[in-house]
């Protein structure tokens, strides 16, 4: 592996991409400490430390931007929400579906519409956040907002919307000019940046008298969770594919066998992120004086069994929802038919689509239960050990998943330049043709 990291510096293009990605992430981290005008971030920090629960989880996803009330307080959630909305519209609106099938030009149009949707959602969410911050003054949480009113709300909308647009642009730059997965890397950097703070908080809470047994149990829990995440993120069901033989001018083409890989976790990290965003809704509605929302928001902020049960249920729902949007069995079956390929024993067309739907459904059952378990169980165990930080299974799954994707991106660059990958030499076959 160390030889693989040394090879990164031997490929000029890859070296430039890695350096560019690190510079962009550093700029993003600097923006986390630029506070929105008119607020007292020390009051917000004490509020998050006091309530914890959902606010602590959202603060972890934003890399501390929420407790600092920075220009990046909304994080990348508006962009993710806009992307999911556009994917959903591809199923409901015919023009969007046709645009998706236009190739590169259609993809660029959809990306542009996603950017517009991100701006609209950012303005709406920033307004709701501004009203929520003003509500903390009324609830006796201190002078969180210096001068409440429309001037503060408009300034917050402008500041936070600009911050989200800047994060979106930085992520796109990393995707195009860096090592790829720009949005995922920003989320990765946000979560990892909280590790030193979590360690410091734990040290301060114990007064320097660290219990070795607790530390050993915590490290063991993290290692077991990492192993489970790696296993499920790499797990896949390989569907055998047989290509038909075609007669050419001088030779016979086709007749090859290949595999259609279907991941166990097709939804990746989207379900826990979207579930966290949905569970924030009661806190927003509570500041609008909607009956019952204040009590419900208080229950969620405690982070007890009610929160964990709802969180697991939403994770399972969004796992099925997002997989149903992103994987279209009918399109896959049609593409196989156009390539004169079929699954052995299954007729092309409708039967292939039904067969794939059944397999994906069973895989999603296992994948959704895995996501729910890895997000909830470590968090419950950490609370039982009275460890004062939010680095639970959700963040661990995101960090490990993004790390695996990044390693694959770097290995692809190294292999194309005839260098060994990060995990050492290995033999790869570009096609499914059997060796002679």
C-alpha angles and dihedrals in degrees: 000000000000089000088054092054090049089054090060090072091050094063108070096199093048091046090054091048093051093047091047091051092050092050092051092049090050090052090050091052091051090054091056089072096050103103124217111249118261101025137101108227093190089065091048091049092053090047093054092046090051099046102029111162113093094359090055091051093050090047089053092052091051093049093242093312092121096054089046090046086222130169087266094055093119091053119193096313095106090056093049091048092049091050092052091047091053091049090050091049088055087068096044105034117059095204091056091049091051090048090054090056095052093086123224096355092051091048091054091050091051090049090052092051089048089055091051090049090050091056092049093048091045091055092050094046093045090053091051091047091051091053090046091053090050088050090059089064090056092048090058098252093137132264095317091154116040099201113015118200143082093308090060093044094050092046091049092049092051094045099045094041090052090048093052091047089052092051090049091051093047091051092051091050091054090049094051103032103019134054094295136251091079098171092046092049091053090053088046092053091048093055097041091049089065095060097084090048091049092051091048092050092050091049091049093047091055094044090234091304098116117186108229093205092055092049092049092049091047094050090046091051091051093049092049091048091049091051091050092048093049091048095051096039090055095038115108142162112235114212112202114238125197120200118211120244116252126195114230132184096276106000145029116257128201127016089128127137126223139158134249105216116214115188120224090224104042093159092061113187097337098096098059092042093050092042090054090051092050093049089056090065097083091055089053093047090048090065089055090062093245108166115256096009094099092059093042091049091051091053092052093047091057090066094219131141093295091058093045093048093050091043092053092047092051091046091054091046094050091046090060092038096051094042090052090053099045100039114059108184092191092057092046091050091048092051091050090051092051090051090051090243129134142177109254110258093011124098117235119254122020097011091051091051092049091047092051091045090055093050094046090049092054092045091050091054090058093039095050093048089049092052093047092048096046091048099046110029098057090046091053092048092048090052090049090054089050093234108166101224139078100231095129138146095291094059091041092054092049094047095048093043094051091044091054092049092048093050089051090052092051092046090052090056092047095048092050088055092050094252126130117260127246092267095051134258119333137165116246129190117210095201139029094248114134117239115257 
